[in-house]
Amino acid sequence: MMMTERGMVAPAAGGSVLAQFDDILAAAAPELAGHVQAVGFDADTGRLDVAPDAPAYGTKLRWIAPKLIAAANGKVQGANVRALHVLAPAPVKAGSATAAADPAPADGPARRVGAATDPAGRLPPGRRSAPPGRANVPG
């Protein structure tokens, strides 16, 4: 009773959930291994905070939250996980391949520029836009 009053039991359970998260995740959703990490556990509220490395993995976590909570409570005695809080994906590191493959220009959205448009992508006076797939011709 003295250990419970001084909060010695709850951190041990929280540490176990965080320490065993890879095993918990493998039991609930092995396809997410390496893409999700547990970043915190509040034993008082039973909230487990997890961070995916991409938005799609966050969506998958939200779908399987009940299964992941059940796996955590089954693997860690006394954990009492009651809620899963999915954090925003971590930003991609500057040196990674996905950051280098970003096709978006730094100056804003791409504009369609052709012979019938000015540099800002507007049609000159007297021109109408053509139906999709057809060229602009004077009309």
MDAnalysis code that builds the backbone (N, CA, C; Angstrom):
import MDAnalysis as mda
import numpy as np

u = mda.Universe.empty(417, n_residues=139, atom_resindex=np.repeat(np.arange(139), 3), trajectory=True)
u.add_TopologyAttr("name", ["N", "CA", "C"] * 139)
u.add_TopologyAttr("resid", np.arange(1, 140))
u.add_TopologyAttr("resname", ["MET", "MET", "MET", "THR", "GLU", "ARG", "GLY", "MET", "VAL", "ALA", "PRO", "ALA", "ALA", "GLY", "GLY", "SER", "VAL", "LEU", "ALA", "GLN", "PHE", "ASP", "ASP", "ILE", "LEU", "ALA", "ALA", "ALA", "ALA", "PRO", "GLU", "LEU", "ALA", "GLY", "HIS", "VAL", "GLN", "ALA", "VAL", "GLY", "PHE", "ASP", "ALA", "ASP", "THR", "GLY", "ARG", "LEU", "ASP", "VAL", "ALA", "PRO", "ASP", "ALA", "PRO", "ALA", "TYR", "GLY", "THR", "LYS", "LEU", "ARG", "TRP", "ILE", "ALA", "PRO", "LYS", "LEU", "ILE", "ALA", "ALA", "ALA", "ASN", "GLY", "LYS", "VAL", "GLN", "GLY", "ALA", "ASN", "VAL", "ARG", "ALA", "LEU", "HIS", "VAL", "LEU", "ALA", "PRO", "ALA", "PRO", "VAL", "LYS", "ALA", "GLY", "SER", "ALA", "THR", "ALA", "ALA", "ALA", "ASP", "PRO", "ALA", "PRO", "ALA", "ASP", "GLY", "PRO", "ALA", "ARG", "ARG", "VAL", "GLY", "ALA", "ALA", "THR", "ASP", "PRO", "ALA", "GLY", "ARG", "LEU", "PRO", "PRO", "GLY", "ARG", "ARG", "SER", "ALA", "PRO", "PRO", "GLY", "ARG", "ALA", "ASN", "VAL", "PRO", "GLY"])
u.atoms.positions = np.array([
    [0.819, -1.177, 0.000],
    [0.000, 0.000, 0.000],
    [0.871, 1.252, 0.000],
    [1.960, 1.230, 0.734],
    [2.851, 2.373, 0.784],
    [3.445, 2.646, -0.605],
    [3.771, 1.624, -1.369],
    [4.324, 1.819, -2.712],
    [3.291, 2.448, -3.625],
    [2.037, 2.032, -3.510],
    [0.976, 2.595, -4.337],
    [0.756, 4.055, -3.987],
    [0.742, 4.392, -2.691],
    [0.550, 5.777, -2.261],
    [1.667, 6.676, -2.765],
    [2.848, 6.172, -2.851],
    [3.994, 6.986, -3.283],
    [4.241, 6.915, -4.787],
    [3.362, 6.249, -5.501],
    [3.454, 6.211, -6.958],
    [4.534, 5.290, -7.503],
    [4.916, 4.290, -6.763],
    [5.987, 3.409, -7.222],
    [5.490, 2.315, -8.152],
    [4.213, 2.005, -8.154],
    [3.682, 0.947, -8.997],
    [3.390, 1.467, -10.404],
    [2.777, 2.632, -10.526],
    [2.378, 3.162, -11.822],
    [3.553, 3.395, -12.772],
    [4.651, 4.020, -12.339],
    [5.753, 4.198, -13.283],
    [6.343, 2.877, -13.762],
    [6.350, 1.865, -12.918],
    [6.878, 0.573, -13.350],
    [6.024, 0.007, -14.473],
    [4.704, 0.140, -14.350],
    [3.825, -0.340, -15.409],
    [4.017, 0.483, -16.668],
    [4.135, 1.801, -16.508],
    [4.344, 2.661, -17.666],
    [5.652, 2.355, -18.364],
    [6.684, 2.137, -17.597],
    [7.969, 1.788, -18.188],
    [7.905, 0.467, -18.916],
    [7.143, -0.462, -18.404],
    [7.009, -1.752, -19.061],
    [6.275, -1.626, -20.387],
    [5.241, -0.783, -20.439],
    [4.496, -0.596, -21.686],
    [5.420, -0.007, -22.740],
    [6.190, 1.005, -22.359],
    [7.105, 1.623, -23.317],
    [8.226, 0.670, -23.711],
    [8.728, -0.076, -22.743],
    [9.824, -0.997, -23.028],
    [9.378, -2.168, -23.907],
    [8.145, -2.591, -23.752],
    [7.647, -3.741, -24.496],
    [6.794, -3.345, -25.701],
    [6.814, -2.072, -26.099],
    [5.925, -1.620, -27.165],
    [6.173, -2.355, -28.480],
    [7.416, -2.667, -28.796],
    [7.688, -3.386, -30.047],
    [7.008, -4.753, -30.060],
    [7.020, -5.444, -28.924],
    [6.338, -6.738, -28.828],
    [4.822, -6.573, -28.906],
    [4.323, -5.526, -28.260],
    [2.876, -5.245, -28.289],
    [2.438, -4.957, -29.718],
    [3.207, -4.119, -30.411],
    [2.877, -3.756, -31.787],
    [2.960, -4.971, -32.712],
    [3.959, -5.811, -32.495],
    [4.097, -7.012, -33.319],
    [2.902, -7.951, -33.136],
    [2.345, -7.996, -31.933],
    [1.186, -8.854, -31.684],
    [-0.085, -8.279, -32.311],
    [-0.219, -6.938, -32.301],
    [-1.454, -6.320, -32.796],
    [-1.403, -6.023, -34.288],
    [-0.273, -5.527, -34.764],
    [-0.161, -5.130, -36.180],
    [1.293, -5.204, -36.624],
    [1.756, -6.381, -37.012],
    [3.165, -6.532, -37.389],
    [3.569, -5.681, -38.583],
    [2.616, -5.284, -39.440],
    [2.945, -4.477, -40.612],
    [3.373, -3.056, -40.232],
    [3.116, -2.638, -38.993],
    [3.497, -1.297, -38.543],
    [4.870, -1.261, -37.861],
    [5.487, -2.413, -37.690],
    [6.786, -2.471, -37.029],
    [7.800, -1.602, -37.759],
    [8.504, -0.788, -37.010],
    [9.497, 0.109, -37.577],
    [8.929, 1.437, -38.049],
    [7.597, 1.589, -38.026],
    [6.969, 2.820, -38.485],
    [6.267, 3.578, -37.367],
    [6.220, 2.988, -36.180],
    [5.524, 3.589, -35.046],
    [6.389, 3.421, -33.815],
    [6.408, 4.469, -32.981],
    [7.118, 4.328, -31.718],
    [6.278, 4.915, -30.595],
    [6.349, 4.289, -29.436],
    [5.646, 4.785, -28.256],
    [6.509, 5.878, -27.643],
    [5.896, 7.023, -27.360],
    [6.666, 8.140, -26.822],
    [6.282, 8.491, -25.398],
    [5.159, 7.972, -24.917],
    [4.775, 8.265, -23.544],
    [3.600, 7.425, -23.092],
    [3.535, 7.233, -21.781],
    [2.415, 6.518, -21.189],
    [2.081, 7.179, -19.871],
    [0.854, 7.647, -19.729],
    [0.376, 8.246, -18.487],
    [-0.416, 7.181, -17.744],
    [0.161, 6.663, -16.678],
    [-0.477, 5.574, -15.947],
    [-1.734, 6.028, -15.220],
    [-1.818, 7.319, -14.865],
    [-3.008, 7.818, -14.166],
    [-4.231, 7.811, -15.070],
    [-4.075, 8.229, -16.311],
    [-5.209, 8.267, -17.242],
    [-5.277, 7.033, -18.123],
    [-4.192, 6.269, -18.204],
    [-4.153, 5.088, -19.058],
    [-3.943, 5.433, -20.520],
    [-3.394, 6.620, -20.796],
    [-3.214, 7.072, -22.178],
    [-1.807, 6.735, -22.680],
    [-1.772, 6.026, -23.795],
    [-0.522, 5.667, -24.461],
    [-0.349, 6.574, -25.669],
    [0.743, 7.340, -25.701],
    [1.037, 8.242, -26.815],
    [1.973, 7.545, -27.788],
    [1.579, 7.527, -29.059],
    [2.397, 6.904, -30.092],
    [2.611, 7.883, -31.233],
    [3.757, 7.767, -31.901],
    [4.089, 8.653, -33.017],
    [4.411, 7.816, -34.247],
    [3.612, 7.947, -35.301],
    [3.922, 7.257, -36.556],
    [4.928, 8.068, -37.356],
    [5.536, 7.460, -38.363],
    [6.469, 8.222, -39.196],
    [5.821, 8.724, -40.485],
    [4.530, 8.440, -40.686],
    [3.804, 8.940, -41.851],
    [2.307, 8.991, -41.511],
    [1.562, 9.893, -42.157],
    [0.131, 9.995, -41.867],
    [-0.649, 8.702, -42.094],
    [-0.269, 7.921, -43.074],
    [-0.985, 6.668, -43.345],
    [-0.874, 5.695, -42.175],
    [0.284, 5.668, -41.542],
    [0.452, 4.789, -40.387],
    [-0.370, 5.299, -39.204],
    [-0.532, 6.618, -39.086],
    [-1.386, 7.181, -38.048],
    [-2.832, 6.762, -38.241],
    [-3.279, 6.762, -39.483],
    [-4.640, 6.332, -39.788],
    [-4.827, 4.865, -39.425],
    [-3.859, 4.043, -39.775],
    [-3.931, 2.617, -39.452],
    [-3.979, 2.412, -37.938],
    [-3.202, 3.211, -37.193],
    [-3.214, 3.103, -35.733],
    [-4.591, 3.436, -35.162],
    [-5.229, 4.451, -35.709],
    [-6.558, 4.818, -35.219],
    [-7.572, 3.702, -35.477],
    [-7.425, 3.023, -36.605],
    [-8.329, 1.924, -36.947],
    [-8.154, 0.735, -36.014],
    [-6.912, 0.450, -35.630],
    [-6.657, -0.740, -34.819],
    [-6.466, -0.419, -33.341],
    [-6.838, 0.782, -32.910],
    [-6.630, 1.192, -31.514],
    [-7.182, 0.185, -30.504],
    [-8.412, -0.303, -30.649],
    [-8.903, -1.277, -29.654],
    [-8.046, -2.545, -29.598],
    [-7.600, -2.999, -30.743],
    [-6.764, -4.208, -30.800],
    [-5.402, -3.951, -30.141],
    [-4.834, -2.761, -30.362],
    [-3.540, -2.414, -29.773],
    [-3.650, -2.246, -28.260],
    [-4.740, -1.653, -27.800],
    [-4.963, -1.492, -26.355],
    [-5.117, -2.857, -25.687],
    [-5.862, -3.740, -26.322],
    [-6.027, -5.087, -25.763],
    [-4.699, -5.840, -25.723],
    [-3.879, -5.673, -26.759],
    [-2.577, -6.337, -26.778],
    [-1.666, -5.795, -25.679],
    [-1.704, -4.489, -25.451],
    [-0.884, -3.884, -24.396],
    [-1.303, -4.396, -23.031],
    [-2.606, -4.447, -22.787],
    [-3.088, -4.927, -21.495],
    [-2.850, -6.418, -21.313],
    [-2.826, -7.174, -22.398],
    [-2.553, -8.602, -22.311],
    [-1.084, -8.913, -22.087],
    [-0.190, -8.115, -22.671],
    [1.246, -8.388, -22.564],
    [1.868, -7.842, -21.288],
    [1.349, -6.713, -20.770],
    [1.944, -6.075, -19.596],
    [0.950, -6.139, -18.437],
    [1.303, -6.893, -17.417],
    [0.438, -7.032, -16.251],
    [0.305, -5.691, -15.527],
    [-0.929, -5.286, -15.269],
    [-1.179, -4.061, -14.518],
    [-1.008, -2.780, -15.306],
    [-0.883, -2.870, -16.622],
    [-0.665, -1.671, -17.430],
    [-1.904, -0.780, -17.444],
    [-3.078, -1.360, -17.632],
    [-4.345, -0.651, -17.671],
    [-4.343, 0.481, -18.705],
    [-3.948, 0.143, -19.930],
    [-4.011, 1.100, -21.035],
    [-5.476, 1.250, -21.411],
    [-5.972, 2.487, -21.435],
    [-7.377, 2.741, -21.737],
    [-7.585, 3.546, -23.013],
    [-6.565, 4.284, -23.439],
    [-6.720, 5.131, -24.625],
    [-5.410, 5.191, -25.394],
    [-5.545, 5.336, -26.694],
    [-4.388, 5.475, -27.570],
    [-4.438, 6.877, -28.172],
    [-3.381, 7.639, -27.992],
    [-3.306, 8.993, -28.539],
    [-2.261, 8.985, -29.644],
    [-2.718, 9.167, -30.878],
    [-1.813, 9.163, -32.033],
    [-1.347, 10.584, -32.271],
    [-0.061, 10.804, -32.148],
    [0.524, 12.122, -32.358],
    [0.739, 12.364, -33.839],
    [1.043, 13.609, -34.187],
    [1.342, 13.958, -35.577],
    [2.624, 13.255, -35.999],
    [2.731, 12.893, -37.269],
    [3.953, 12.248, -37.732],
    [5.160, 13.142, -37.518],
    [6.270, 12.502, -37.230],
    [7.517, 13.239, -37.033],
    [7.971, 13.799, -38.369],
    [8.562, 15.011, -38.379],
    [9.031, 15.574, -39.658],
    [10.140, 14.723, -40.257],
    [10.188, 14.726, -41.574],
    [11.197, 13.954, -42.289],
    [12.527, 14.673, -42.166],
    [13.592, 13.939, -41.940],
    [14.924, 14.530, -41.832],
    [15.352, 15.097, -43.181],
    [16.121, 16.168, -43.155],
    [16.511, 16.877, -44.378],
    [17.321, 16.020, -45.333],
    [18.105, 15.100, -44.860],
    [18.978, 14.318, -45.720],
    [18.348, 13.063, -46.284],
    [17.078, 12.817, -45.996],
    [16.485, 11.559, -46.440],
    [16.098, 11.600, -47.910],
    [15.857, 10.440, -48.474],
    [15.514, 10.326, -49.893],
    [14.145, 10.912, -50.189],
    [13.209, 10.827, -49.242],
    [11.879, 11.365, -49.503],
    [11.888, 12.880, -49.548],
    [12.749, 13.521, -48.790],
    [12.826, 14.981, -48.836],
    [13.419, 15.438, -50.160],
    [14.353, 14.692, -50.704],
    [14.974, 15.063, -51.972],
    [14.033, 14.838, -53.147],
    [13.067, 13.954, -52.992],
    [12.162, 13.637, -54.091],
    [10.924, 14.522, -54.116],
    [10.866, 15.563, -53.289],
    [9.700, 16.441, -53.230],
    [9.588, 17.242, -54.518],
    [8.526, 17.041, -55.310],
    [8.423, 17.716, -56.594],
    [7.892, 19.140, -56.504],
    [7.376, 19.569, -55.352],
    [6.774, 20.893, -55.243],
    [7.850, 21.979, -55.297],
    [7.667, 23.018, -56.145],
    [8.633, 24.098, -56.192],
    [8.533, 24.964, -54.946],
    [9.612, 25.655, -54.631],
    [9.655, 26.470, -53.426],
    [8.836, 27.747, -53.566],
    [8.569, 28.220, -54.802],
    [7.888, 29.494, -54.978],
    [6.370, 29.370, -55.070],
    [5.796, 28.215, -54.855],
    [4.345, 28.069, -54.850],
    [3.885, 27.005, -55.812],
    [2.561, 26.942, -56.054],
    [2.035, 25.896, -56.929],
    [2.476, 26.093, -58.369],
    [2.552, 24.981, -59.070],
    [2.973, 25.027, -60.475],
    [1.881, 25.649, -61.327],
    [2.297, 26.418, -62.315],
    [1.353, 27.022, -63.255],
    [1.607, 26.445, -64.630],
    [0.547, 26.299, -65.375],
    [0.690, 25.785, -66.725],
    [1.046, 26.950, -67.640],
    [2.178, 26.851, -68.290],
    [2.635, 27.909, -69.183],
    [2.837, 27.305, -70.556],
    [2.276, 27.926, -71.552],
    [2.423, 27.427, -72.910],
    [2.442, 28.585, -73.886],
    [2.375, 28.292, -75.167],
    [2.434, 29.316, -76.195],
    [1.243, 30.256, -76.126],
    [0.093, 29.764, -75.662],
    [-1.116, 30.584, -75.643],
    [-1.293, 31.330, -74.327],
    [-0.326, 31.262, -73.413],
    [-0.463, 31.925, -72.129],
    [0.704, 32.844, -71.878],
    [0.526, 33.800, -70.974],
    [1.635, 34.662, -70.579],
    [2.404, 33.967, -69.455],
    [3.509, 34.530, -68.965],
    [4.298, 33.856, -67.919],
    [3.522, 33.588, -66.629],
    [2.467, 34.338, -66.349],
    [1.690, 34.100, -65.138],
    [0.653, 33.005, -65.339],
    [0.547, 32.434, -66.553],
    [-0.383, 31.354, -66.809],
    [-1.756, 31.828, -67.235],
    [-1.911, 33.132, -67.530],
    [-3.205, 33.665, -67.949],
    [-3.299, 33.678, -69.465],
    [-4.511, 33.580, -69.976],
    [-4.746, 33.674, -71.414],
    [-4.688, 35.143, -71.831],
    [-4.173, 35.430, -73.014],
    [-4.172, 36.815, -73.482],
    [-5.596, 37.276, -73.786],
    [-5.830, 38.611, -73.848],
    [-7.178, 39.106, -74.127],
    [-7.705, 38.549, -75.440],
    [-8.980, 38.238, -75.479],
    [-9.611, 37.716, -76.682],
    [-9.556, 36.204, -76.796],
    [-8.880, 35.518, -75.898],
    [-8.790, 34.055, -75.950],
    [-9.726, 33.452, -74.920],
    [-10.368, 32.384, -75.290],
    [-11.197, 31.625, -74.363],
    [-10.476, 30.338, -74.025],
    [-10.821, 29.787, -72.892],
    [-10.186, 28.507, -72.559],
    [-10.824, 27.408, -73.397],
    [-10.025, 26.449, -73.773],
    [-10.485, 25.331, -74.582],
    [-10.995, 24.226, -73.668],
    [-11.840, 23.358, -74.176],
    [-12.248, 22.193, -73.396],
    [-11.034, 21.350, -73.068],
    [-11.097, 20.580, -72.009],
    [-9.947, 19.727, -71.648],
    [-9.525, 18.845, -72.804],
    [-8.230, 18.804, -73.027],
    [-7.673, 17.949, -74.086],
    [-7.608, 18.623, -75.441],
    [-8.054, 19.850, -75.570],
    [-8.002, 20.543, -76.860],
    [-7.153, 21.787, -76.707],
    [-6.497, 22.157, -77.769],
    [-5.623, 23.324, -77.750],
    [-6.451, 24.596, -77.878],
    [-5.920, 25.693, -77.320],
    [-6.560, 27.001, -77.475],
    [-6.295, 27.519, -78.875],
    [-7.335, 27.797, -79.604],
    [-7.214, 28.341, -80.949],
    [-8.027, 29.617, -81.020],
    [-7.579, 30.576, -81.812],
    [-8.372, 31.808, -81.906],
    [-9.765, 31.492, -82.414],
    [-10.731, 32.089, -81.821],
    [-12.079, 31.720, -82.198],
    [-12.911, 32.857, -82.386],
])
